[in-house]
Amino acid sequence: MANIKSQIKRIEISNEERLQNKSKKSRINTEIKKFRTALSEGKIDEAQALLKSCTSLIDSARLDGVYHKNTASRKISTITREFNQANSNK
């Protein structure tokens, strides 16, 4: 345990930020799961709307420092590719 006042505060702030990041990641994963469910059920219009919201959430998480820029790009690329493949098979 830290003895220095500034380090104690730093630990508290780190814990708060960790919980906020965890919440954002959880929300993104939930949205991606909804997107994949819509794709598997063949609801292309709903999936397209969810794709837009997922992309927006991932970009905002990248700007907040939750994801590294390459990780965010990879996630967006993956779900976009899934959408395009499902849309072309339609």
C-alpha positions, 0 to 999 in steps of 0.5 A: 500500500502506498504511503505518499498522499499523491500516490494514494490519490493516483491509485484511486484515480486509476481505479476509477478510470479502470472501471470507466474503461471496463464499462465502455468496453462492455457496452461496445461488446454488447453492441457488437453482440447485438449486431452479430445477432441481427446479421445471423437473423438476416435483419440487414437494415437493423444490422446496418444501424447497429454497425453505425452505432458500433463504429461510433462507440469504438471511435469514441473509445479510441479517442478516450484512450480505452483502445489503441488506434490499431485495435479500434481499426481492427475491430471496425474492420472486422465488423464491417467485413462481416456486414459486407459478407452478409450483405453480398450473400443476401 
